[in-house]
Amino acid sequence: MFIDNAKVSVRAGDGGDGRSSFRHEKFVDRGGPDGGDGGDGGNVVFVASLSENTLASFRFQRELVAESGAAGGMNNRHGKRGKEFRIRVPVGTAILSESGDLLADLVINNMEAVIAQGGKGGFGNAHFVSSVRQAPRVAEKGEPGQTVEINLELKMIADVGLIGLPNAGKSTLLSIISNAKPEIADYPFTTLTPNLGVVDIDKKDSLLFADIPGLIEGAAEGKGLGDDFLRHVERTSVLIHLIDVYGENVAKAYSTIQTELKNYKINLSDRPQVVVLTKIDGLDKDVIAMVEDELKAVIPKSTPIFTISSKTKTGTSELLRYVLKIVQKQQKKAADNKELTKDDVPIIRLPASAEPWKIVQEKDQFVILGRKIERFAMRTDFSSDDGTRRLRDIMKKMGITHELARQGAKAGSKISIGKSRQYTLIY
């Protein structure tokens, strides 16, 4: 089954907790702290793969969770790092946030993107040994891994897109010029899913063609199959707009498709296009010329018109050679702007805050916000007096305690850390 979009929840592994322990050895008086650090949680990584061609596997796998790091052990044993969760998706998969922001666009085979980063493991008490602190009892908790709700959208990687009304001859043309075997019949909406085909041109060049299901007037509002499949021609260098020469009104057929291209979420109507009149076998040249004149009244002057018969292959070679020139020109322009390489793999990182911290005064509490102090709070074991004492020391060194006093905090005032108000202290 062809599935080209999916919504999934991604959760990286939590960091392992640090260990608080002391050596207990025979004949060793007052053994020192030996608690090891926790292991980091595993990342969630998406990998583009040519061996995948659909997102069908995500229909039943809606939650992707990486392995958490192991806790630290005695004798300074470091906890095991959580295993990365690597998910293969088809080349051409775009990963978007819930709000629609593009997080990663995997357009090269083996391209990778870290979508959720694992939490850092907590430090064990051996980490805090110093000349003035010989027996620390502080051990940190591991940080939680990132959780992200994402949408996956598969956009085919094709050079040329075939568009038009239902039964315009798109699938027939693709079956004639390529190795693709799309379903063909004499009724509308024969094509229900996009088809890809490799087209060889003069035995020295080749292009990848994408045939999408036919559009009708109002597709942008969901009529017919809607415009959902237009995402598969977003990446194409040129669009071939096929129009049935036997149609009642070829000018209206052209305008209908252009309107749907323009109403799509990104304007596809300004993409380089070639207009092709299909099924010309059996028609006189004068009739074909008359239909061409109808089209010329509504199409831009720079848009060429070709006439073809897929059945007899009339005009197909000339069409393909012309399209090849446009694709090569577009590819050269893109290469001049920037060559996309694996170094361009996007990685989501925690946004850097311009302010190290800030205090928001609310009715019944003071709320401290700031990535650094929030990370310290995440790693604090609030059930441990030593742990909370360390957090208070950190707040004092960062100047937070002084600012709280300046804003009116008194003994007994409630202090919360982070947007969730999950971590609380009493001033």
N, C-alpha and C positions, 0 to 999 in steps of 0.2 A: 504494500500500500504506500502511495506517495504522500508523505506528510512534509510540508515545508514551513511549519511554524509550531512552536511549542513554548509553554510557560513552565519554568522549573524553579525550585528553591535550592540555593547552593549554600552549603555551610562548611567552612574550613574546620580543621581539627583544633581542639583546645590545647593550650600548652599544659604540660604536666606540672604538678606541684613540686616545689623544692622540699627537701627533707630536713628536719631538725633532729639531729642525733649526736651522740658522743661516743667516743671509743670506749670499749669495755674489754681491756686486755689484761691477762694475768701478769702480775708484777709491774704493771704500768699505773702509776699513781696519777689521778686526775687526768684521764685521757681527754684530749681536746675534741672540739666539734668536728664531725666528719660527714655531715649531711650533704648529699649530692644535689646538683641542679636537675630540674625537670626537663624533659625533652620538648622541643618545639612541636606544635601541631602541624599536620600536613596541609599543604595548599590544595586548592581545587584548580586544575589546569585543563583548559580546552585545547585540543590539538586538531588542526585541519588534516584530513586524510582523503586521498583519492579513492580509497576502498569503500568509503561511505557515500551514499547518494540520496539519503532521505533522513528525516528526523523522527521516523516512526518509533524508534526505540524509546523516545521520551514520552510516548503516550501513556506508558504504565510506570515509568521511572521518573516521578515528579520531584523527588528529593534526592540531591546528590550530597553526600557527607563524606568528608575526608577523615582519616584516622587521627585520633588525639595522641599527644605525646605522653610517654609514661612518666610516672613520678620518679624523683631522684631516690637513690638508695643509700644505705650505710656505706662506710668506707669510701666516701667521695665518689660513689658510682653515679654516673650521669644517666638520666632517664633516656630511653630510646625515643628517637624522633618519630613522629607520626608519618605514616606512608602517604605520599601524594596521591590524590585521586585524579587520574588522567582520563579525560573523556574525549573520545574521537568523534568528530562531527564532519560533515561533508565540506570540502573546499567551497568557499563562497558563503559560509555561515556568518551572519552578523549577530552580535550579542548586544542586547539593549537593556537598559535599566527599566524599572517599572514606569518611570516618567518618560521613557522614550529616548533617553540619551544613549548615544553609541559608545559602548564600552570597548568593543574589539570587533575588527572586521577581518576574518581569517580567509585571505584570498590566495595564499600560497601553500602548496603541499608541505606538511610538517610544521607550519607556522603555529606558534604557541601563544597563549595568553593566560596569565594568572588572574582568575576572576575573583577568588576569595583567598586571602592570606591567612595562614595558620597563626594561632596565638603563640607568643613567646613563652618558653618554659620559665617557671619561677626559680629564683636562686635558693639553694640550700644554705643552712647556717654556716657551713664551712666558708662560704663566699664572703661572709661579713667579719671574718677574723682580722683584727688589726692590733697594733701595739698597745692600744688603750682598751680594746675590747677582746679579751682572751677567750671568753665563753659565751658568745652570742646565742640566744635562743630564738632568733628571728629566722623564719623561713617564708618565702613568698609563695603565693598561689600562682598557678599558671594563668596566662591571659586567655580569654575566650577567643575562638576563631571568628573571622568575619562571616556574617550571614547576609546573603544578597538574593533578592528576588529578581530573576532575569527573564527576558523573552528571547527566544532563538528564532531567527528568520533565515531561511535558506534562499539565497539569490544566486541563480545559476551564473556560472562564469562562461559567457558566450560572447562571440564577436558581433554576431548579427541576430536581430530579433525579428520574427515574422509576426505581424499584427494585421488585424482586419476583422470585418464582420464574420459571423458564423457562415461556413460554407463558401468562403472566399477562395479556397484552394490552397491554404497554408500547408496542411498536412500532406496533400498530394505533391506539392512542390518539394517539400522536405524529403519525401520518400523517393523522389526521382533523382535528386541531386546528391543524396547522402546515403549513409548506411542505416539510417533510422527506419523503423517500421511502425509508424503511427497508425492508429485506427482510422480508416477512411470509409465514409458512407455518404449517402445523398440526403442526410437530414441534419438540421442544426445541432450544434453542441456535441458533435461526434468526439471531439477532443475534450477530455475532462481533466487532464493533467498535462503539464508542460512536457515537451519532448526535445531531446537534444540530438543533433546529427553532425558528423564531421563531413565537410564538403571539400573534395579535392578540386583544385582549379589548375588546369593545364599541366597536371602531373608534377608541379613544382611548388605549389603553395596550397595551404589548406586553411579553412575557417570553421569555427564552431557556430552552428546555427541553433537558435532556440525558437520553437513553435509554441505559442501559448494559446489557451482556449479563446474562442472568439468573443469579442466584446459587442455589446449592444448599447443603444441609447439608454442612459441612466445607470450604467454599470457602476459609476462612482457612488451611487446611492444604494448599490447592492442588487440591482436587477440582473436577471440572468445568472451567470456565475460571478457577477460582480467584477471589480477590478483587482481582486486580491492577487491574481497571478502576474500583474504588471511588474511586481518586484523582480521577476525573472528577466526582464529586459532593462533593468536599471543600469546594469554594468555594460551593456552593449555599446559598440562604437557607432553603429548605424541601425536604423529600423527600416525594414522593407514592408511597406503598406500595400497589401494585396486587395484589389477590388475586382469583383466579378463583373466582367464586361456586359453580361446579360442582366445586370441589376436594373431596376426601374429608374433609379436616380443615382448615378455614380457620384455626382457632386455632393449630394446629401450623405451618401455612404462615407465619403472622405471627411466631410465636416463632422459627422457623428464620432468617428474615431478620434479626430483631433481634439474635440471637446473633452472626451474621456481622458486622453493623455494629459491635457491641461489641468483637469480637475483631480488628477492623481496627487498624492501627498507631496511629490516633487514634480515639477513641470517637465514632462517628457516630450512635449510638443516641439521644443526647440532642439531636440536631438537630430543629427543629420538623418534625412529620410530619402527614400526612393519610392516612388509610386509605381505600382505594377498592375496593369490590366491583365487579368487571367482569363483562360478558356477562350482564346481568340480563334481556335481552329473552327473552320466552317464559316467565318465571317469575311465579308468583302473588305478591302482596304478602305473604301470610302466610309463604310459604317464605323470601322475602328477609328478613323480620323475624326469623325463626327463626335464620337465618345471622348476622344482625347481633348477636343476643343471644349467640351463641357467641363472637363476637369481643369483645364488651364485657366478657366474663369475663376476658380476658387483656390488653387494651390499657389504657393509662392513661385515667382519666376525662376528662382535658383533650383527648384526641386525638379529633377528629371522624371520623365515618364517612360516606362518600358512596357512593351506588350509581349506576352509569352503564352505558350501552350505547354503545360506540363506533360500532357499526353504525348505530343510529338516532339517535345524538347525545343520547340521553336523559341528563339530569343533567350534561352536560359544561359548560354555561354556568355553572351554579351552582358547580361545582367550581372553574372558572377564576377566577371573581370572588372566591371565598373565598381561593384561593391568592394572588391579587394583593394582597389586604389584608395577608397575612402577610409577603410579600416587601417591600412598602412599609414595614411596621413594622420589619423587620429592617434594611433599608437606612437608615432614619432613625436607628436605634440606632447603626449603624456610623459614620454621618456625624457623630453627636454625639460619639463617642469620638475619631475622628480622620479627617480627610479625606485620602485618599492622593493625592499629586501626584507630578509628575516630580522634585520636590526630594527625594523619599524614595528615590531610586535608590541602592542600596547599592554601595559601592566597597570592595573588599578592600584593606586597608592592612597593611603590615608591623607586627606587634605591637610596641608601645612597651615596652621593658624598664624595669623599675623601677631596675635597677642599670646604670650606664654600662658596666661590665665586671666580670668576676670571673675568678679564677684557680683552676683545679682541678688539684691535684697528683696525678699518676699515677705508676705504677711507674718508667717510663723517660722521662717527659717532664712538662712543665708545659703545661696547655692554657688558653688565654685565650679567654673567651667574652664577647660583647658586640656588639650590632649595629653600633656606630660603628667599633670597631677592626676588626671583620670586614669592613666595607665598605672601609676603608683597605687591608686585606690583599688584597681582591679586585682593587683598582685598582693594586696594586704589581707592577711587572715584576721578578721575583726573579732574572732573568738579568742585571740591571743593578746594578752596585755603587751607583750613585747612587740608584736606586730603593729598594734595601734600606736604604741609609743614611738615607733620608728616613723610612722606616717606623720605624726604630729611634729617630729623633728624636721622632716622634709618640708612640711608646710612652713615651719619657722624659717628655715634656710632660704626658701623661695620668696619670703616676704609676705606670704598669705596671712599668717597669724597677725602680723602688724596691721595689715590693711583691714582685717576683720575688726580689730579693736578700733581702728579709726572710723569705721562705718557704724560703730555702736554695738558690736557684739559683746555680750556680758557672760559671766559664769552661768551656765545652764542653757545658753542659746543653742538651738539646733543648727548643725552644719551639714549640708548635703553636698555630695560631689558627683558631678555628671548630670546630663540632661534627664536621665531616668530617675534621679534622686535615689538611686539604689544604695549608695554608700553614705552612711550617716555617722556623725560624731557629735559629741556634746562639748561645746567650747569651754 
